[in-house]
Amino acid sequence: MKQIMEEKAQNYKNGKITDVTENVVKDSTITLTINDKIKRSLSAIEDSLKEFAVGYLFNENMVKTLEDIEKIEIDGNKINVEINDTLLKTKETVLCSDSSGGWRSKIKNIKPINSNFQVKSDELIGRIEELKNNAQIWQATGGTHVAGIVYKDNFIVKEDVSRHVAVDKVIGYGILHDYDLSNCYVIYSGRMPADMVIKIIRAGIPVLASNAAPAYSGCETAKKGNVTLVGFLRGQRFNVYNNKNRIIF
């Protein structure tokens, strides 16, 4: 797997130092350019970059439909995107997500999700375990976050050094494969602050589950956006924050 590299390391045990070979994840600087006007650089794995670009554009509220994306060109670690220029002119040139190392700001204009989607608690428990089992790069290196999107019987997993990029990739995959995002849920490894939750809201996904707890900002954003947050904090035990009716016990 090209995302996994071998590096020399020193192992410290019982006061002894031993040279060992360890697997590490290969991260690269990815450059995303939008309409030759907005450029973002971020650290990511050079994999599923088309899915990332689509997910990023939707999750940053730059586009609303695939038809708004006029072109995606990928050349190594460079992604060039063209979107409807009218849409671009209506957006601020500083985006809020940590996907590109951006700044966190007060998130405005949150449109609540309208979805009657529900998921069984047993299914959630099974999927969080399946997420770990499918995290091949993480198992080999311990150096990635992992995210998955569930739609009907489909479960797609992506990994990246950035939890934001991993989530962008799975949402982009769902959009490219015509998933009904209002009947999907996302599970991933990592915290749930506001700038992660807003991605889910903008994509129209009603449930976000994680192996970590939400931040206060994430809970407040989820309330405004009508999203259910699930935090697996103690093995198979989990807490449900906001809109508990979406989880069937």
HELIX and SHEET records of a PDB file:
HELIX    1   1 LEU A   49  ASN A   59  1                                  11    
HELIX    2   2 LEU A   66  ASP A   68  5                                   3    
HELIX    3   3 ASP A   85  LYS A   89  1                                   5    
HELIX    4   4 ASP A   98  SER A  100  5                                   3    
HELIX    5   5 SER A  121  ASN A  133  1                                  13    
HELIX    6   6 GLN A  136  THR A  141  1                                   6    
HELIX    7   7 ARG A  163  LEU A  176  1                                  14    
HELIX    8   8 LEU A  181  ASN A  183  5                                   3    
HELIX    9   9 ALA A  194  ALA A  203  1                                  10    
HELIX   10  10 TYR A  216  GLY A  225  1                                  10    
HELIX   11  11 LYS A  244  ARG A  246  5                                   3    
SHEET    1   A 2 ILE A   4  LYS A  13  0                                        
SHEET    2   A 2 LYS A  16  VAL A  25 -1                                        
SHEET    1   B 4 ILE A  38  ALA A  44  0                                        
SHEET    2   B 4 SER A  28  ILE A  34 -1                                        
SHEET    3   B 4 LYS A  78  ILE A  83  1                                        
SHEET    4   B 4 ILE A  69  ASP A  75 -1                                        
SHEET    1   C 2 VAL A 119  LYS A 120  0                                        
SHEET    2   C 2 ILE A 247  ILE A 248  1                                        
SHEET    1   D 6 ASN A 154  ASP A 160  0                                        
SHEET    2   D 6 HIS A 145  TYR A 151 -1                                        
SHEET    3   D 6 CYS A 184  TYR A 188 -1                                        
SHEET    4   D 6 VAL A 207  SER A 210  1                                        
SHEET    5   D 6 THR A 228  ARG A 234  1                                        
SHEET    6   D 6 ARG A 237  TYR A 241 -1                                        
END                                                                             
